[in-house]
Amino acid sequence: QVQLVESGGGLVQAGGSLRLSCAASGRTLSTSAMGWFRLAPGKEREFVAAISASARTTRYADSVKGRFTISRDNAKNTVFLQLNVLKPEDTAVYYCAAWRIPTLSDYPVDDWGQGTQVTISS
């Protein structure tokens, strides 16, 4: 089973940027689609972004399109999420997710990280 460890969260002002990382151990991610989800207080966990194993295909939630960018470095078994033009409504715990298939799909996530807190002040 893969272990996913997120890092890079923190407290920033609105309009600022953060870069989240998700490092994997236990198995290679090079055959796994990867993604990010977030959970805000009082809300359900929501999809943020996903990237195929080859990095050829990405998908974003409408709320983050144009502001967030997902990327990956398969050689380092790491996935990234660049967060720009942050808004207070982006405040949430961000979770890394892995699917055991290489393409983007609507299948349930197979593996989750423990989450990293992102807080945006107005």
Salt bridges, closest charged atoms under 4 A:
GLU46 OE2 - ARG38 NE 2.56
ASP62 OD1 - LYS65 NZ 3.18
ASP90 OD1 - ARG38 NH1 2.95
ASP90 OD2 - ARG67 NH1 2.73
ASP106 OD1 - ARG59 NH1 3.73
ASP111 OD2 - ARG27 NH2 3.20
ASP111 OD1 - ARG100 NH2 3.02
